Amino acid sequence: MYEPFVYLGTYTVRAGHLDEALASCREVASLVESREPKMLVFQFFADEQGRQITVLQVHADAESMANHMGVVSEHLARSGSWIESFSNTTVLGQPPAVLSQWYQEAGEDLTEFPRHIAGVIRVGSPVG
């Protein structure tokens, strides 16, 4: 059975580091586009104040998330310069061990909903 994996997380941006955060998000999006064919959706959104950035990732499967962790590992290592904290991090689907381990080592919370029940995916379909 096909089981997508979804990651939704919010980062608080360090004061004075918004430009760095936005540039990093754009770099990662470009990297994902060129190196991660199983990433179905990858989007960053910022609040009006520029203090929080939320990322939405929809992967074809949990293996794609594990691959993503490897692809962006250098960016993750440098993100401490602009990420003050993580919050509201939620995963839908069984998380790969590398993701759970990363959050545990970082001392951050990861809310998990591992059981896929049912759904429809229409990525690439016209809207309207």
All heavy atoms as an XYZ file, in Angstrom:
995
protein
N       0.842     -1.182      0.000
C       0.000      0.000      0.000
C       0.892      1.253      0.000
O       1.901      1.321      0.680
C      -0.910      0.008      1.228
C      -1.758      1.257      1.315
S      -3.141      1.104      2.444
C      -2.489      1.870      3.886
N       0.504      2.230     -0.761
C       1.226      3.494     -0.875
C       0.990      4.308      0.387
O      -0.151      4.566      0.766
C       0.729      4.246     -2.106
C       1.291      5.629     -2.243
C       2.615      5.808     -2.611
C       0.517      6.743     -1.990
C       3.150      7.075     -2.738
C       1.044      8.016     -2.117
C       2.357      8.174     -2.485
O       2.886      9.426     -2.600
N       2.060      4.708      1.063
C       1.932      5.526      2.259
C       2.828      6.747      2.157
O       4.041      6.651      2.351
C       2.281      4.714      3.506
C       1.273      3.634      3.792
C       1.465      2.980      5.141
O       2.152      3.561      6.012
O       0.928      1.886      5.324
N       2.261      7.900      1.845
C       3.067      9.125      1.777
C       3.577      9.486      3.161
O       3.084      8.998      4.182
C       2.064     10.167      1.273
C       0.746      9.662      1.732
C       0.839      8.156      1.670
N       4.572     10.349      3.185
C       5.123     10.850      4.439
C       5.081     12.364      4.377
O       5.549     12.966      3.397
C       6.562     10.361      4.639
C       7.138     10.800      5.947
C       6.868     10.104      7.103
C       7.922     11.937      6.022
C       7.378     10.515      8.331
C       8.438     12.369      7.239
C       8.167     11.656      8.394
N       4.524     12.983      5.412
C       4.368     14.439      5.444
C       5.103     14.997      6.662
O       4.994     14.454      7.765
C       2.876     14.839      5.496
C       2.719     16.355      5.579
C       2.129     14.276      4.305
N       5.840     16.073      6.427
C       6.563     16.774      7.494
C       6.102     18.222      7.483
O       6.089     18.873      6.434
C       8.073     16.700      7.226
C       8.918     17.510      8.179
C       9.505     16.912      9.275
C       9.133     18.871      7.974
C      10.307     17.646     10.159
C       9.920     19.610      8.844
C      10.497     18.987      9.935
O      11.276     19.722     10.797
N       5.730     18.725      8.652
C       5.340     20.120      8.805
C       6.059     20.652     10.032
O       5.913     20.100     11.132
C       3.822     20.233      8.986
C       3.249     21.631      9.121
C       3.425     22.404      7.822
C       1.786     21.566      9.498
N       6.874     21.675      9.831
C       7.622     22.225     10.955
C       7.738     23.726     10.871
O       7.752     24.301      9.781
N       7.835     24.358     12.026
C       7.957     25.810     12.104
C       9.256     26.156     12.812
O       9.602     25.556     13.829
C       6.761     26.423     12.851
O       5.568     26.117     12.116
C       6.895     27.933     12.967
N       9.972     27.112     12.234
C      11.236     27.579     12.790
C      11.069     29.034     13.211
O      10.526     29.842     12.466
C      12.358     27.522     11.745
C      12.388     26.258     10.936
C      12.374     26.296      9.552
C      12.426     25.015     11.548
C      12.403     25.141      8.792
C      12.452     23.847     10.802
C      12.445     23.913      9.432
O      12.469     22.765      8.684
N      11.559     29.354     14.395
C      11.607     30.745     14.818
C      12.954     31.298     14.356
O      14.001     30.698     14.617
C      11.461     30.878     16.341
O      10.188     30.338     16.720
C      11.552     32.332     16.783
N      12.907     32.416     13.655
C      14.104     33.032     13.086
C      14.740     33.951     14.125
O      14.056     34.759     14.758
C      13.740     33.843     11.819
C      14.961     34.547     11.244
C      13.083     32.938     10.781
N      16.044     33.822     14.285
C      16.769     34.705     15.205
C      16.605     36.160     14.754
O      16.633     36.448     13.558
C      18.253     34.357     15.232
C      18.576     33.033     15.852
C      20.092     32.831     15.944
N      20.390     31.473     16.338
C      20.321     31.006     17.583
N      19.958     31.816     18.559
N      20.613     29.743     17.849
N      16.453     37.047     15.704
C      16.321     38.472     15.399
C      17.519     38.925     14.559
O      18.670     38.590     14.857
C      16.240     39.280     16.688
N      17.239     39.652     13.490
C      18.285     40.179     12.625
C      18.807     39.194     11.593
O      19.747     39.505     10.870
N      18.209     38.005     11.503
C      18.710     36.973     10.593
C      17.692     36.574      9.518
O      17.838     35.517      8.906
C      19.146     35.736     11.378
C      20.377     35.953     12.191
N      21.638     35.666     11.721
C      20.545     36.472     13.430
C      22.529     35.973     12.649
N      21.884     36.472     13.696
N      16.691     37.408      9.289
C      15.658     37.053      8.318
C      16.228     36.887      6.906
O      15.898     35.910      6.225
C      14.528     38.088      8.307
C      13.397     37.792      7.304
C      12.745     36.448      7.610
C      12.374     38.914      7.319
N      17.074     37.802      6.460
C      17.635     37.682      5.111
C      18.409     36.378      4.949
O      18.301     35.695      3.926
C      18.527     38.876      4.773
C      17.736     40.156      4.571
O      16.515     40.075      4.325
O      18.343     41.241      4.664
N      19.184     36.015      5.954
C      19.926     34.753      5.927
C      18.964     33.564      5.871
O      19.185     32.602      5.131
C      20.803     34.656      7.175
C      21.620     33.396      7.259
C      22.419     33.299      8.557
O      22.383     34.240      9.388
O      23.076     32.264      8.728
N      17.900     33.628      6.654
C      16.914     32.547      6.678
C      16.250     32.387      5.314
O      16.117     31.263      4.801
C      15.859     32.823      7.751
N      15.841     33.495      4.715
C      15.177     33.434      3.411
C      16.126     32.892      2.338
O      15.727     32.064      1.507
C      14.656     34.816      3.016
C      13.587     35.410      3.940
C      13.208     36.812      3.476
C      12.372     34.514      4.051
N      17.380     33.327      2.364
C      18.362     32.838      1.398
C      18.589     31.342      1.584
O      18.665     30.588      0.606
C      19.684     33.594      1.551
N      18.656     30.882      2.816
C      18.849     29.463      3.098
C      17.660     28.646      2.606
O      17.838     27.576      2.008
C      19.057     29.250      4.599
O      19.277     27.881      4.863
N      16.452     29.141      2.836
C      15.248     28.440      2.362
C      15.266     28.309      0.841
O      14.956     27.244      0.298
C      13.990     29.182      2.808
S      13.676     29.091      4.583
N      15.655     29.370      0.161
C      15.712     29.333     -1.309
C      16.784     28.356     -1.794
O      16.579     27.631     -2.768
C      15.946     30.731     -1.853
C      14.728     31.631     -1.656
C      14.933     33.036     -2.212
N      13.772     33.836     -1.927
C      13.745     34.882     -1.110
N      14.856     35.280     -0.500
N      12.637     35.551     -0.899
N      17.928     28.324     -1.122
C      18.994     27.380     -1.482
C      18.529     25.943     -1.316
O      18.767     25.098     -2.182
C      20.228     27.602     -0.606
C      21.046     28.810     -0.948
C      22.218     28.983      0.022
O      22.705     27.969      0.572
O      22.623     30.137      0.240
N      17.882     25.664     -0.195
C      17.405     24.299      0.064
C      16.336     23.909     -0.953
O      16.347     22.789     -1.469
C      16.881     24.163      1.510
C      16.174     22.830      1.714
C      18.024     24.305      2.499
N      15.438     24.822     -1.272
C      14.395     24.511     -2.259
C      15.021     24.173     -3.612
O      14.585     23.239     -4.289
C      13.427     25.683     -2.393
N      16.037     24.901     -3.994
C      16.723     24.629     -5.259
C      17.417     23.264     -5.217
O      17.367     22.495     -6.178
C      17.746     25.735     -5.531
O      18.425     25.487     -6.731
N      18.034     22.969     -4.102
C      18.696     21.676     -3.918
C      17.686     20.536     -3.989
O      17.916     19.518     -4.656
C      19.416     21.678     -2.568
C      20.371     20.561     -2.247
C      21.526     20.533     -3.251
C      20.906     20.734     -0.828
N      16.569     20.703     -3.328
C      15.512     19.684     -3.345
C      15.004     19.472     -4.769
O      14.832     18.335     -5.214
C      14.350     20.077     -2.403
C      13.113     19.235     -2.651
C      14.802     19.961     -0.947
N      14.773     20.563     -5.473
C      14.268     20.452     -6.841
C      15.216     19.650     -7.727
O      14.781     18.834     -8.540
C      14.044     21.843     -7.434
C      13.449     21.790     -8.828
C      13.158     23.168     -9.382
O      13.845     24.133     -9.006
O      12.228     23.262    -10.204
N      16.508     19.832     -7.564
C      17.468     19.172     -8.439
C      17.862     17.764     -7.987
O      18.275     16.955     -8.812
C      18.727     20.028     -8.595
O      19.431     20.118     -7.377
N      17.713     17.456     -6.693
C      18.257     16.182     -6.201
C      17.258     15.243     -5.541
O      17.656     14.155     -5.104
C      19.391     16.471     -5.217
C      20.564     17.161     -5.923
C      21.796     17.293     -5.097
N      22.171     16.089     -4.365
C      22.965     16.103     -3.295
N      23.457     17.229     -2.847
N      23.281     14.990     -2.679
N      15.990     15.648     -5.449
C      15.030     14.803     -4.737
C      13.758     14.569     -5.558
O      12.726     15.196     -5.323
C      14.682     15.428     -3.391
C      15.879     15.531     -2.470
C      15.503     15.937     -1.069
O      14.652     15.263     -0.461
O      16.066     16.942     -0.592
N      13.797     13.628     -6.490
C      12.641     13.388     -7.349
C      11.419     12.809     -6.631
O      10.302     12.928     -7.132
C      13.172     12.406     -8.399
C      14.323     11.727     -7.737
C      14.925     12.760     -6.823
N      11.613     12.221     -5.456
C      10.481     11.649     -4.725
C       9.822     12.653     -3.783
O       8.862     12.320     -3.095
C      10.909     10.395     -3.965
C      11.231      9.231     -4.905
C      11.780      8.030     -4.173
C      10.735      7.358     -3.327
N      11.247      6.134     -2.661
N      10.325     13.893     -3.756
C       9.696     14.954     -2.973
C       8.550     15.492     -3.823
O       8.772     16.038     -4.905
C      10.690     16.074     -2.667
C      10.108     17.216     -1.868
S       9.958     16.901     -0.109
C      11.660     17.043      0.412
N       7.333     15.321     -3.352
C       6.161     15.730     -4.128
C       5.820     17.207     -3.927
O       5.409     17.879     -4.868
C       4.956     14.858     -3.756
C       5.169     13.351     -3.918
C       3.953     12.590     -3.402
C       5.467     13.001     -5.362
N       5.968     17.685     -2.700
C       5.680     19.086     -2.373
C       6.757     19.553     -1.398
O       7.071     18.853     -0.429
C       4.288     19.243     -1.706
C       4.050     20.686     -1.267
C       3.175     18.759     -2.621
N       7.317     20.736     -1.654
C       8.301     21.328     -0.749
C       8.095     22.831     -0.792
O       8.426     23.482     -1.785
C       9.729     20.952     -1.187
C      10.778     21.328     -0.186
C      10.988     20.548      0.935
C      11.553     22.454     -0.360
C      11.962     20.880      1.865
C      12.521     22.813      0.561
C      12.732     22.017      1.678
N       7.532     23.384      0.272
C       7.166     24.797      0.290
C       7.528     25.431      1.638
O       7.320     24.820      2.690
C       5.652     24.962      0.089
C       5.135     24.468     -1.244
C       5.540     25.380     -2.381
O       5.442     26.597     -2.279
N       6.022     24.787     -3.456
N       8.051     26.653      1.590
C       8.296     27.453      2.787
C       7.296     28.602      2.802
O       6.999     29.197      1.762
C       9.703     28.062      2.768
C      10.815     27.087      3.036
C      11.609     26.637      2.001
C      11.090     26.658      4.327
C      12.656     25.762      2.233
C      12.133     25.783      4.577
C      12.920     25.325      3.530
N       6.834     28.957      3.998
C       5.942     30.091      4.202
C       6.435     30.867      5.424
O       6.894     30.268      6.389
C       4.497     29.634      4.459
C       3.880     28.901      3.312
C       4.056     27.525      3.168
C       3.136     29.580      2.357
C       3.490     26.836      2.108
C       2.569     28.897      1.289
C       2.757     27.523      1.162
N       6.323     32.196      5.381
C       6.742     33.040      6.512
C       5.560     33.821      7.051
O       4.641     34.169      6.304
C       7.842     34.004      6.074
N       5.610     34.121      8.349
C       4.573     34.970      8.918
C       4.842     36.426      8.521
O       5.896     36.751      7.963
C       4.471     34.792     10.438
C       5.689     35.293     11.203
O       6.679     35.756     10.580
O       5.669     35.224     12.443
N       3.903     37.294      8.795
C       4.010     38.704      8.395
C       5.187     39.414      9.068
O       5.784     40.309      8.493
C       2.713     39.455      8.715
C       1.564     39.130      7.796
C       1.773     39.638      6.378
O       2.395     40.693      6.188
O       1.309     38.952      5.451
N       5.518     39.020     10.289
C       6.584     39.686     11.033
C       7.979     39.182     10.643
O       8.983     39.772     11.037
C       6.392     39.480     12.542
C       5.135     40.109     13.102
C       3.882     39.296     12.781
O       3.928     38.086     12.616
N       2.747     39.981     12.671
N       8.048     38.081      9.907
C       9.334     37.525      9.535
C      10.058     36.855     10.689
O      11.273     36.733     10.693
N       9.293     36.429     11.684
C       9.889     35.755     12.848
C       9.730     34.237     12.774
O      10.454     33.513     13.438
C       9.247     36.260     14.141
C       9.697     37.638     14.525
C      11.105     37.678     15.086
N      11.142     37.011     16.390
C      12.171     36.319     16.841
N      13.258     36.183     16.136
N      12.133     35.744     18.021
N       8.779     33.765     11.970
C       8.576     32.322     11.873
C       8.463     31.895     10.425
O       7.845     32.585      9.608
C       7.334     31.885     12.638
C       7.481     32.062     14.134
C       6.377     31.388     14.893
O       5.221     31.523     14.544
N       6.739     30.654     15.937
N       9.066     30.752     10.141
C       8.999     30.144      8.818
C       8.506     28.716      9.004
O       9.010     27.981      9.853
C      10.374     30.142      8.123
C      10.809     31.580      7.833
C      10.335     29.308      6.842
C      12.206     31.703      7.255
N       7.516     28.345      8.218
C       6.989     26.987      8.252
C       7.339     26.299      6.943
O       7.248     26.904      5.871
C       5.455     26.990      8.459
O       5.184     27.508      9.763
C       4.871     25.597      8.353
N       7.738     25.045      7.049
C       8.030     24.248      5.856
C       7.033     23.100      5.786
O       6.699     22.484      6.794
C       9.488     23.718      5.846
C       9.767     22.773      7.007
C       9.797     23.039      4.521
N       6.543     22.859      4.581
C       5.655     21.739      4.291
C       6.367     20.837      3.308
O       6.791     21.293      2.236
C       4.336     22.222      3.682
C       3.427     21.132      3.104
C       2.945     20.186      4.193
C       2.264     21.748      2.358
N       6.502     19.574      3.679
C       7.120     18.591      2.798
C       6.168     17.416      2.641
O       5.691     16.875      3.636
C       8.430     18.056      3.395
C       9.456     19.094      3.689
C      10.662     18.505      4.406
O      10.969     17.327      4.277
N      11.351     19.334      5.163
N       5.907     17.012      1.406
C       5.143     15.802      1.146
C       6.048     14.895      0.333
O       6.449     15.237     -0.784
C       3.826     16.085      0.393
C       3.071     14.772      0.140
C       2.951     17.068      1.175
N       6.383     13.776      0.922
C       7.279     12.794      0.309
C       6.463     11.620     -0.223
O       5.412     11.283      0.325
C       8.265     12.256      1.347
C       9.165     13.293      1.923
N      10.438     13.500      1.449
C       8.981     14.182      2.930
C      11.012     14.475      2.160
N      10.147     14.896      3.055
N       6.982     10.966     -1.243
C       6.331      9.772     -1.779
C       6.283      8.663     -0.732
O       5.345      7.860     -0.715
C       7.054      9.288     -3.036
N       7.280      8.629      0.151
C       7.341      7.616      1.208
C       8.361      8.071      2.253
O       9.063      9.073      2.067
C       7.701      6.233      0.641
C       8.948      6.255     -0.225
O       9.869      7.063      0.037
O       9.007      5.470     -1.181
N       8.449      7.330      3.363
C       9.368      7.693      4.441
C      10.826      7.599      3.995
O      11.682      8.341      4.483
C       9.121      6.813      5.663
N      11.126      6.714      3.069
C      12.494      6.594      2.542
C      12.937      7.911      1.908
O      14.091      8.319      2.013
C      12.554      5.465      1.515
C      13.914      5.250      0.914
C      13.896      4.165     -0.149
O      13.320      3.097      0.093
O      14.460      4.414     -1.235
N      12.007      8.597      1.252
C      12.308      9.895      0.656
C      12.709     10.906      1.732
O      13.600     11.729      1.522
C      11.104     10.401     -0.138
O      11.301     11.726     -0.568
N      12.065     10.837      2.900
C      12.429     11.744      4.000
C      13.834     11.432      4.499
O      14.619     12.349      4.763
C      11.417     11.623      5.145
C      11.714     12.544      6.315
S      11.500     14.293      5.872
C      12.491     15.096      7.122
N      14.165     10.153      4.610
C      15.509      9.768      5.038
C      16.544     10.295      4.041
O      17.586     10.834      4.438
C      15.609      8.250      5.172
N      16.255     10.181      2.750
C      17.133     10.707      1.715
C      17.269     12.228      1.854
O      18.363     12.779      1.736
C      16.598     10.342      0.333
C      17.456     10.913     -0.774
O      18.619     10.581     -0.913
N      16.868     11.807     -1.565
N      16.166     12.900      2.124
C      16.165     14.352      2.283
C      17.110     14.780      3.408
O      17.857     15.762      3.258
C      14.746     14.842      2.571
C      14.656     16.296      2.866
N      14.859     17.277      1.911
C      14.404     16.958      4.025
C      14.732     18.466      2.467
N      14.455     18.301      3.747
N      17.099     14.050      4.505
C      17.976     14.386      5.626
C      19.439     14.370      5.181
O      20.225     15.213      5.597
C      17.760     13.411      6.787
C      16.371     13.470      7.409
S      16.015     15.002      8.270
C      17.110     14.848      9.673
N      19.797     13.424      4.322
C      21.165     13.370      3.807
C      21.471     14.507      2.854
O      22.541     15.114      2.912
N      20.519     14.811      1.989
C      20.716     15.865      0.988
C      20.914     17.227      1.655
O      21.746     18.024      1.218
C      19.528     15.905     -0.007
C      19.564     17.150     -0.879
C      19.523     14.643     -0.876
N      20.171     17.505      2.705
C      20.228     18.832      3.331
C      21.085     18.872      4.597
O      21.051     19.855      5.335
C      18.811     19.387      3.632
C      17.996     19.496      2.362
C      18.101     18.556      4.684
N      21.871     17.829      4.844
C      22.626     17.754      6.098
C      23.543     18.962      6.316
O      23.650     19.469      7.439
C      23.420     16.451      6.169
O      24.366     16.392      5.123
N      24.209     19.431      5.257
C      25.087     20.602      5.415
C      24.286     21.850      5.775
O      24.716     22.661      6.605
C      25.877     20.849      4.139
C      26.958     19.828      3.890
C      27.759     20.130      2.629
O      27.895     21.320      2.281
O      28.237     19.163      2.022
N      23.121     22.007      5.156
C      22.264     23.159      5.472
C      21.764     23.074      6.910
O      21.694     24.089      7.604
C      21.091     23.252      4.491
C      21.492     23.789      3.165
N      21.570     25.126      2.892
C      21.859     23.159      2.025
C      21.967     25.312      1.649
N      22.147     24.122      1.099
N      21.403     21.870      7.346
C      20.952     21.697      8.725
C      22.058     22.079      9.705
O      21.803     22.735     10.716
C      20.524     20.252      8.982
C      19.164     19.839      8.459
C      18.965     18.337      8.639
C      18.052     20.606      9.155
N      23.277     21.683      9.393
C      24.411     21.992     10.269
C      24.633     23.501     10.395
O      25.030     23.988     11.460
C      25.673     21.305      9.747
N      24.365     24.249      9.328
C      24.562     25.711      9.349
C      23.328     26.485      9.820
O      23.410     27.680     10.077
C      24.939     26.197      7.943
C      26.289     25.730      7.470
C      26.727     26.466      6.208
N      25.714     26.531      5.172
C      25.691     25.767      4.076
N      26.624     24.868      3.881
N      24.745     25.907      3.167
N      22.194     25.816      9.925
C      20.944     26.522     10.221
C      20.894     27.114     11.624
O      20.094     28.001     11.889
C      19.736     25.604     10.007
O      19.743     24.539     10.952
N      21.755     26.655     12.505
C      21.776     27.214     13.856
C      22.082     28.693     13.890
O      21.765     29.379     14.861
N      22.680     29.202     12.834
C      22.983     30.637     12.796
C      21.727     31.482     12.621
O      21.719     32.650     12.998
C      23.982     30.941     11.680
O      23.411     30.681     10.408
N      20.659     30.893     12.057
C      19.431     31.675     11.878
C      18.207     31.069     12.557
O      17.233     31.766     12.809
C      19.147     31.937     10.406
C      18.864     30.729      9.554
C      19.769     30.009      8.837
C      17.597     30.132      9.300
N      19.145     28.987      8.160
C      17.810     29.040      8.430
C      16.292     30.404      9.722
C      16.775     28.216      7.975
C      15.256     29.590      9.272
C      15.502     28.518      8.414
N      18.235     29.766     12.876
C      17.093     29.162     13.572
C      17.288     29.304     15.075
O      18.259     28.817     15.635
C      16.918     27.671     13.215
C      16.512     27.505     11.754
C      15.859     27.033     14.129
C      16.368     26.053     11.309
N      16.338     29.980     15.700
C      16.358     30.128     17.154
C      15.776     28.885     17.817
O      16.290     28.413     18.827
C      15.557     31.369     17.541
C      15.569     31.702     19.007
C      14.851     33.015     19.252
O      15.290     34.050     18.726
O      13.846     32.986     19.989
N      14.669     28.382     17.248
C      14.031     27.194     17.816
C      13.104     26.553     16.790
O      12.743     27.157     15.781
C      13.238     27.554     19.076
O      12.167     28.428     18.740
N      12.742     25.314     17.088
C      11.763     24.569     16.295
C      10.473     24.526     17.105
O      10.505     24.483     18.330
C      12.221     23.121     16.090
C      13.450     22.970     15.258
C      14.707     23.091     15.823
C      13.354     22.675     13.912
C      15.850     22.936     15.061
C      14.490     22.522     13.132
C      15.743     22.655     13.721
N       9.332     24.473     16.418
C       8.062     24.307     17.127
C       7.041     23.690     16.182
O       7.201     23.728     14.960
C       7.548     25.642     17.661
O       7.306     26.554     16.611
N       6.026     23.124     16.785
C       4.906     22.563     16.024
C       5.355     21.575     14.955
O       4.755     21.505     13.888
C       4.074     23.675     15.370
C       3.559     24.673     16.377
O       3.120     24.298     17.458
N       3.645     25.942     16.044
N       6.414     20.817     15.222
C       6.881     19.867     14.227
C       6.023     18.611     14.297
O       5.941     17.957     15.331
C       8.362     19.522     14.434
O       9.117     20.734     14.442
C       8.862     18.612     13.328
N       5.387     18.317     13.182
C       4.474     17.180     13.092
C       4.829     16.356     11.876
O       5.116     16.916     10.806
C       3.013     17.674     12.962
O       2.699     18.480     14.111
C       2.037     16.526     12.878
N       4.818     15.037     12.042
C       5.009     14.146     10.909
C       3.793     13.247     10.785
O       3.224     12.800     11.777
C       6.311     13.312     11.008
C       7.523     14.220     10.940
C       6.356     12.448     12.242
N       3.407     13.018      9.551
C       2.291     12.140      9.233
C       2.865     10.952      8.480
O       3.409     11.115      7.394
C       1.254     12.869      8.377
C       0.809     14.246      8.901
C      -0.153     14.880      7.915
C       0.189     14.130     10.277
N       2.775      9.775      9.079
C       3.415      8.581      8.546
C       4.514      8.153      9.497
O       4.908      8.901     10.396
N       5.003      6.943      9.318
C       6.058      6.412     10.187
C       7.375      7.115      9.866
O       7.881      6.973      8.751
C       6.196      4.903      9.977
C       7.176      4.237     10.903
C       6.744      4.294     12.355
O       5.602      3.988     12.671
N       7.636      4.711     13.227
N       7.936      7.865     10.826
C       9.170      8.600     10.531
C      10.358      7.653     10.398
O      10.454      6.658     11.125
C       9.334      9.524     11.732
C       8.577      8.878     12.827
C       7.460      8.109     12.185
N      11.273      7.969      9.492
C      12.499      7.170      9.402
C      13.344      7.394     10.646
O      13.284      8.459     11.275
C      13.182      7.694      8.142
C      12.641      9.072      7.959
C      11.247      9.056      8.524
N      14.147      6.404     10.988
C      14.967      6.473     12.202
C      15.872      7.699     12.218
O      16.057      8.326     13.264
C      15.792      5.196     12.333
N      16.425      8.075     11.061
C      17.346      9.210     11.012
C      16.654     10.510     11.442
O      17.269     11.354     12.100
C      17.996      9.349      9.612
C      16.973      9.705      8.546
C      19.124     10.363      9.631
N      15.389     10.672     11.128
C      14.654     11.877     11.530
C      14.378     11.866     13.029
O      14.619     12.853     13.723
C      13.340     11.993     10.749
C      12.469     13.207     11.100
C      13.174     14.497     10.697
C      11.112     13.096     10.426
N      13.883     10.745     13.532
C      13.608     10.634     14.976
C      14.877     10.854     15.786
O      14.867     11.554     16.805
C      13.016      9.255     15.290
O      11.790      9.080     14.617
N      15.983     10.296     15.332
C      17.262     10.427     16.023
C      17.725     11.885     16.017
O      18.190     12.394     17.029
C      18.311      9.540     15.363
C      19.667      9.612     16.033
C      20.698      8.713     15.346
O      20.373      7.911     14.480
N      21.938      8.872     15.732
N      17.574     12.569     14.868
C      17.996     13.962     14.777
C      17.238     14.817     15.793
O      17.835     15.635     16.500
C      17.788     14.494     13.358
C      18.440     15.816     13.139
C      19.708     16.041     12.693
C      17.871     17.116     13.374
N      19.961     17.398     12.636
C      18.851     18.074     13.050
C      16.638     17.549     13.833
C      18.629     19.443     13.166
C      16.417     18.921     13.955
C      17.403     19.853     13.621
N      15.926     14.630     15.878
C      15.124     15.411     16.817
C      15.466     15.070     18.263
O      15.525     15.951     19.125
C      13.626     15.250     16.532
C      13.157     16.283     15.547
C      13.270     16.071     14.184
C      12.665     17.508     15.979
C      12.898     17.049     13.275
C      12.284     18.488     15.083
C      12.410     18.247     13.735
O      12.051     19.223     12.842
N      15.712     13.798     18.533
C      16.086     13.396     19.887
C      17.414     14.032     20.289
O      17.537     14.589     21.380
C      16.178     11.879     19.964
C      16.437     11.358     21.356
C      16.431      9.840     21.406
O      16.780      9.180     20.434
N      16.034      9.303     22.533
N      18.405     13.982     19.399
C      19.712     14.576     19.689
C      19.638     16.088     19.836
O      20.391     16.683     20.608
C      20.721     14.190     18.610
C      21.119     12.735     18.665
C      21.995     12.302     17.506
O      22.342     13.155     16.641
O      22.337     11.108     17.449
N      18.730     16.714     19.085
C      18.567     18.171     19.169
C      17.743     18.583     20.388
O      17.647     19.776     20.700
C      17.914     18.700     17.893
N      17.130     17.628     21.064
C      16.301     17.938     22.224
C      15.002     18.626     21.849
O      14.430     19.367     22.642
N      14.541     18.377     20.632
C      13.319     19.020     20.133
C      12.173     18.004     20.084
O      12.400     16.803     19.925
C      13.550     19.587     18.728
C      14.623     20.647     18.648
C      14.209     21.979     19.258
O      13.010     22.175     19.535
O      15.095     22.823     19.455
N      10.946     18.500     20.214
C       9.766     17.637     20.159
C       9.392     17.325     18.725
O       9.497     18.179     17.836
C       8.569     18.320     20.838
C       8.770     18.469     22.336
O       9.447     17.609     22.936
O       8.252     19.452     22.902
N       8.936     16.101     18.507
C       8.454     15.653     17.210
C       7.133     14.935     17.447
O       7.098     13.882     18.081
C       9.470     14.703     16.562
C       9.155     14.175     15.179
C       9.109     15.321     14.155
C      10.183     13.135     14.754
N       6.033     15.542     16.996
C       4.717     14.933     17.143
C       4.490     13.994     15.967
O       4.632     14.401     14.816
C       3.611     16.007     17.186
O       3.898     16.905     18.259
C       2.249     15.389     17.381
N       4.146     12.744     16.280
C       4.019     11.720     15.248
C       2.591     11.187     15.140
O       1.950     10.895     16.142
C       4.959     10.554     15.551
C       6.413     10.941     15.621
C       7.321      9.789     16.005
O       6.891      8.608     15.923
O       8.470     10.051     16.404
N       2.143     11.064     13.913
C       0.896     10.382     13.567
C       1.282      9.290     12.571
O       1.209      9.496     11.360
C      -0.114     11.350     12.935
C      -0.628     12.393     13.892
C       0.081     13.562     14.108
C      -1.808     12.192     14.579
C      -0.380     14.526     14.991
C      -2.290     13.142     15.465
C      -1.571     14.320     15.676
N       1.768      8.121     13.060
C       2.381      7.131     12.183
C       1.416      6.283     11.352
O       1.834      5.675     10.370
C       3.170      6.250     13.158
C       2.437      6.370     14.444
C       1.884      7.767     14.461
N       0.157      6.252     11.713
C      -0.773      5.358     11.022
C      -1.543      6.062      9.913
O      -2.380      6.923     10.176
C      -1.759      4.757     12.013
C      -1.110      3.785     12.974
C      -2.080      3.177     13.949
N      -3.260      2.671     13.269
C      -4.462      2.599     13.833
N      -4.642      3.001     15.065
N      -5.473      2.124     13.163
N      -1.256      5.694      8.680
C      -1.998      6.217      7.533
C      -3.317      5.451      7.452
O      -3.333      4.228      7.511
C      -1.175      6.027      6.252
C      -1.857      6.544      5.034
N      -2.373      5.720      4.063
C      -2.115      7.811      4.633
C      -2.911      6.464      3.113
N      -2.766      7.730      3.436
N      -4.401      6.161      7.319
C      -5.717      5.524      7.291
C      -6.262      5.465      5.866
O      -6.598      4.404      5.365
C      -6.704      6.261      8.222
C      -6.170      6.218      9.660
C      -8.095      5.657      8.124
C      -6.856      7.173     10.595
N      -6.346      6.600      5.202
C      -6.889      6.662      3.844
C      -6.637      8.051      3.298
O      -6.297      8.972      4.037
C      -8.392      6.373      3.855
N      -6.807      8.229      2.002
C      -6.666      9.564      1.437
C      -6.533      9.537     -0.076
O      -6.554      8.487     -0.693
N      -6.407     10.713     -0.642
C      -6.257     10.923     -2.076
C      -5.136     11.925     -2.284
O      -5.052     12.915     -1.578
C      -7.568     11.474     -2.696
C      -7.377     11.799     -4.166
C      -8.719     10.508     -2.478
N      -4.283     11.675     -3.254
C      -3.225     12.614     -3.608
C      -3.399     12.971     -5.077
O      -3.476     12.091     -5.920
C      -1.828     12.016     -3.369
C      -1.620     11.782     -1.881
C      -0.745     12.950     -3.925
C      -0.288     11.162     -1.538
N      -3.439     14.264     -5.371
C      -3.601     14.733     -6.742
C      -2.546     15.761     -7.083
O      -2.836     16.778     -7.695
C      -4.996     15.327     -6.932
C      -6.079     14.292     -6.833
C      -7.388     14.851     -7.330
N      -8.378     13.797     -7.331
C      -9.579     13.907     -6.820
N      -9.957     15.048     -6.260
N     -10.420     12.904     -6.874
N      -1.340     15.531     -6.713
C      -0.252     16.450     -7.033
C      -0.109     16.499     -8.542
O      -0.062     15.480     -9.219
C       1.070     16.003     -6.379
C       2.204     16.881     -6.814
C       0.923     16.021     -4.861
N      -0.050     17.698     -9.076
C       0.081     17.865    -10.512
C      -1.245     18.030    -11.225
O      -1.285     18.336    -12.413
N      -2.357     17.839    -10.516
C      -3.665     18.008    -11.136
C      -4.019     19.482    -11.210
O      -3.675     20.258    -10.321
C      -4.746     17.299    -10.304
O      -4.523     15.911    -10.308
N      -4.702     19.886    -12.256
C      -5.153     21.287    -12.334
C      -6.188     21.566    -11.254
O      -6.964     20.706    -10.888
C      -5.746     21.399    -13.724
C      -6.089     20.004    -14.126
C      -5.134     19.105    -13.401
N      -6.158     22.777    -10.746
C      -7.118     23.196     -9.730
C      -8.130     24.109    -10.383
O      -7.785     25.021    -11.113
C      -6.388     23.934     -8.580
C      -7.385     24.424     -7.543
C      -5.352     23.035     -7.936
N      -9.402     23.881    -10.056
C     -10.447     24.789    -10.534
C     -11.206     24.316    -11.682
O     -11.407     23.523    -12.382
